[in-house]
């Protein structure tokens, strides 16, 4: 059965949604968890979709915020330099190509240099409108990034559809008053509005009245 959503803009997460950076993320965070004596499964279950300092604040709540920011900044440098194993989520290239004339934005917890590095490594172009870590007052699951993207596109939040994979991202999209398409097998557990296994088979068309129609199996 084919499901169809109507929207005025699409807001896209990066890691886990457009780009598979699991190899890099787990490599770096497993080193960090070992250094701090933390359970690796607990760490990996939490970090996706958040800025590094935000994850550190949850994992080590007694630490000074400035130390989390400093270690998060150092980790960001490593992540930007390490793109080994970064690939596109199946169907992401064709999906992005279909959005060429459709209002859309990237909304990621990555910095702009990290987003550029990972998207390039996966053979994808960064959308013209991109809300990154430098732009937001708080990390996902705070909804500010999605609300800022909607404002930048001149679209009411209720008319936006978010594509996300993580608990933090899906929660942020729902908190922004938007419908969320969860991407990937793990997304279903985080209560998205709808879910798809990847971006293959997701089609996007725009009518003359500006309404975007998103179709996918479900």
TACOR-V275061 format. One line per field, one symbol per residue. ss: DSSP state (~ for helix, > for strand, _ for the rest). phi: phi as a letter, one per 20 degrees, with the letter a starting at -180 (. if undefined). burial: I if it has 24 or more other ideal C-beta (glycine too) atoms within 12 Angstrom, else O. Layout:
ss->???
phi->???
burial->???
This chain:
ss->_>>>>>>_>>>>__>___>>_~~~~~~~~~~~~~~____~~~~~~~~____~~~~~~~~_____~~~~~~~~~~~~~~~~~_____>>___~~~~~~______>>>>____~~~~~~~~~~________>>_~~~________~~~~~~~~~~___~~~>>>>>__~~~~~~~~~___>>>>>_~~~~~~___>>>______>>>>_____>>>>>>_
phi->.edcddbdbdddfdfnddcedggfgfgffffffffdmdfffffffeffndfgfffffffcfeffffffffffffffffffeddfnfcffgnfffffffegddgbbecceffffffffffffemdefgfdcddgfedfbfgefegffffffffemcfgfeddedbcdgfffffffffndecefdofffgfdmffbbcfaefnedcccefenfedddbfa
burial->OOOOIOIIIIIIIIIIIIIIIIOIIIOIIOOIIOOOOIOOOOIOIIIIIIIIIIIIIIIIOOOOOOOIOOIIOOIIOOIIOIIOOIIIIOIIOOIIOIIOOIIIIIIIIIIIOIIIIIIOIIOIOIIOIIIIIOIIOOIIIIIIIIIIIIOIIOIOIOIIIIIIIIIIIIIIIIIIOIIIIIIIOIIOOIOIIIIIOIIOOIIIOOOOOOOIIIIIOO
